[in-house]
Amino acid sequence: MNEEVRDITIIGAGPVGLTTAFWAGMREANSQIIDSLPDLGGQLTTLYPEKWIFDVPGYPRVLAKDLIDQLRQQSIEQFDVPVSLETTADRVEYEGEGSERVLRLVTDKGDFLSRTIVIAGGHGAFEPKKLPGFDMDPWEGKGAHYLVGEKSAFAGKKVVIVGGGDSACDWCLNLLDTAAEITLVHRREGFRAHEVTVKELNDAADAGQVAIRTPHQIREVHGNGRVEGITVFHSETEEEEHIECDAILLQLGFKTALGPLKEWPLEVEKGAIKVDPVMHTSMEGVWAAGDITTFDGKLKLIATGFAEAAIAVAQAVHHIRPESRIQPKYSTNTGVPGSVEGQA
Ligand SMILES: Cc1cc2nc3c(=O)[nH]c(=O)nc-3n(C[C@H](O)[C@H](O)[C@H](O)COP(=O)(O)OP(=O)(O)OC[C@H]3O[C@@H](n4cnc5c(N)ncnc54)[C@H](O)[C@@H]3O)c2cc1C
């Protein structure tokens, strides 16, 4: 077990967690990040990697996945921050007293020791919703996907997208320039997506670019080791149809839950952690930033999460080194600390 004590353990590798690691590096504090997902980027990677974001100041527009890549370079790459993915925070134990106090973050992959913790857990740990009524598990990794990491994974493929919400409809439109064929299967008539998206989808269907099968459900998946086709049935008439395909993209939404964090002695309001004006939670040595926080005037935006992370880190560093000033020096004067002591 790694018994090294770092300055800050960051829970969450979304945009705000990555930014927290950046601010830590700028304050010459060493940090480490854990996240329950297999990839960096939180909601941006999981829910909308190929969407343009227009309200991150400094970028007239930026693709979500590109913003995460820039944040990755600026934070974990620049400051060599260790990241443990597929690792879920379970509980915190306090050890020692006063300036010797250490927080032991217990996870499903072992313990992480640090002087402080910043929770940047967004809406909590993510899990894609499974298809009701059909077990897709045996086809995962063999053509069935819950996430679109790179659009190129669907290049030239006959793709069946399953779902009726924004993400299913968005991916139909987003993959038009990538996939060879797209069929959208939804068990109900009509879609629960933005009006503009539904109009664009219907236009694409009228132009023969997308085949829509509603109300239809999956009855069977065919293939010899990989997806080669599916049988769908009409939800009312039960009439069956075979659709040739080599990829199935399930877009049924995500379950998010505070999960184990709910058991922590944190003050929680409507699923979010209450913080004071300096982003401190009700637990000693634990700050929070980003979508997971709530306070008067809270905005759930990437831009405000960046600022919350700066405040949380300034406080955490001051807590560890009381002689340090809370206000950071301007980077125009200091540049970026060359190497951070103790960083891996
Ligand atoms: C479709 C969509 C479009 C959006 N568009 C915009 C936009 O245009 N502009 C904008 O500003 N915002 C937008 N947002 C909101 C933006 O994505 C969020 O504000 C942002 O992702 C918050 O970042 P975060 O790092 O706080 O949380 P998240 O991105 O949610 O990341 C939190 C991370 O913490 C991890 N985590 C949680 N609990 C644990 C645990 N116990 N252990 C380990 N890891 C854990 C999660 O797995 C996750 O990776 C959009 C959101 C959606 C869904």
The ligand as a MOL file (V3000), in Angstrom:
LIG
                    3D

  0  0  0     0  0            999 V3000
M  V30 BEGIN CTAB
M  V30 COUNTS 53 58 0 0 0
M  V30 BEGIN ATOM
M  V30 1 C -25.0960 17.6920 -22.2730 0
M  V30 2 C -24.4060 18.6990 -21.3840 0
M  V30 3 C -23.9460 19.8820 -21.9410 0
M  V30 4 C -23.2890 20.8340 -21.1210 0
M  V30 5 N -22.8520 22.0060 -21.6890 0
M  V30 6 C -22.1990 22.9090 -20.9200 0
M  V30 7 C -21.7530 24.1410 -21.4760 0
M  V30 8 O -21.9470 24.4290 -22.6640 0
M  V30 9 N -21.0820 25.0240 -20.6530 0
M  V30 10 C -20.8710 24.7630 -19.3190 0
M  V30 11 O -20.2410 25.5800 -18.6360 0
M  V30 12 N -21.3200 23.5920 -18.7650 0
M  V30 13 C -21.9810 22.6860 -19.5290 0
M  V30 14 N -22.4430 21.5230 -18.9550 0
M  V30 15 C -22.2210 21.3270 -17.5020 0
M  V30 16 C -20.7650 20.8750 -17.2600 0
M  V30 17 O -20.5260 19.6710 -17.9670 0
M  V30 18 C -20.5500 20.6800 -15.7670 0
M  V30 19 O -20.7410 21.9240 -15.1210 0
M  V30 20 C -19.1310 20.1700 -15.5080 0
M  V30 21 O -18.9230 18.9020 -16.0820 0
M  V30 22 C -18.8580 20.0810 -14.0050 0
M  V30 23 O -17.5550 19.5980 -13.8300 0
M  V30 24 P -17.1260 18.7920 -12.5130 0
M  V30 25 O -15.6790 18.4770 -12.7110 0
M  V30 26 O -17.5840 19.5320 -11.3240 0
M  V30 27 O -18.0100 17.4660 -12.5440 0
M  V30 28 P -18.0850 16.2410 -13.5750 0
M  V30 29 O -17.7790 16.6560 -14.9550 0
M  V30 30 O -19.4180 15.6210 -13.3000 0
M  V30 31 O -16.9380 15.2540 -13.0770 0
M  V30 32 C -17.0400 14.6620 -11.7970 0
M  V30 33 C -16.1950 13.4000 -11.7630 0
M  V30 34 O -16.1540 12.9210 -10.4220 0
M  V30 35 C -16.1800 11.4980 -10.4310 0
M  V30 36 N -16.6900 11.0030 -9.1450 0
M  V30 37 C -17.8400 11.2940 -8.5370 0
M  V30 38 N -17.9630 10.6480 -7.3620 0
M  V30 39 C -16.8290 9.9200 -7.2230 0
M  V30 40 C -16.3540 9.0380 -6.2120 0
M  V30 41 N -17.0500 8.7560 -5.0860 0
M  V30 42 N -15.1470 8.4550 -6.4070 0
M  V30 43 C -14.4060 8.6980 -7.5320 0
M  V30 44 N -14.8310 9.5430 -8.5190 0
M  V30 45 C -16.0180 10.1350 -8.3560 0
M  V30 46 C -17.1280 11.1760 -11.5930 0
M  V30 47 O -16.8970 9.8640 -12.0960 0
M  V30 48 C -16.7660 12.2750 -12.6080 0
M  V30 49 O -15.7790 11.8470 -13.5400 0
M  V30 50 C -23.1030 20.5860 -19.7260 0
M  V30 51 C -23.5780 19.3840 -19.1750 0
M  V30 52 C -24.2180 18.4540 -19.9900 0
M  V30 53 C -24.7190 17.1810 -19.3720 0
M  V30 END ATOM
M  V30 BEGIN BOND
M  V30 1 1 1 2
M  V30 2 1 2 3
M  V30 3 2 2 52
M  V30 4 2 3 4
M  V30 5 1 4 5
M  V30 6 1 4 50
M  V30 7 2 5 6
M  V30 8 1 6 7
M  V30 9 1 6 13
M  V30 10 2 7 8
M  V30 11 1 7 9
M  V30 12 1 9 10
M  V30 13 2 10 11
M  V30 14 1 10 12
M  V30 15 2 12 13
M  V30 16 1 13 14
M  V30 17 1 14 15
M  V30 18 1 14 50
M  V30 19 1 15 16
M  V30 20 1 16 17
M  V30 21 1 16 18
M  V30 22 1 18 19
M  V30 23 1 18 20
M  V30 24 1 20 21
M  V30 25 1 20 22
M  V30 26 1 22 23
M  V30 27 1 23 24
M  V30 28 2 24 25
M  V30 29 1 24 26
M  V30 30 1 24 27
M  V30 31 1 27 28
M  V30 32 2 28 29
M  V30 33 1 28 30
M  V30 34 1 28 31
M  V30 35 1 31 32
M  V30 36 1 32 33
M  V30 37 1 33 34
M  V30 38 1 33 48
M  V30 39 1 34 35
M  V30 40 1 35 36
M  V30 41 1 35 46
M  V30 42 1 36 37
M  V30 43 1 36 45
M  V30 44 2 37 38
M  V30 45 1 38 39
M  V30 46 1 39 40
M  V30 47 2 39 45
M  V30 48 1 40 41
M  V30 49 2 40 42
M  V30 50 1 42 43
M  V30 51 2 43 44
M  V30 52 1 44 45
M  V30 53 1 46 47
M  V30 54 1 46 48
M  V30 55 1 48 49
M  V30 56 2 50 51
M  V30 57 1 51 52
M  V30 58 1 52 53
M  V30 END BOND
M  V30 END CTAB
M  END
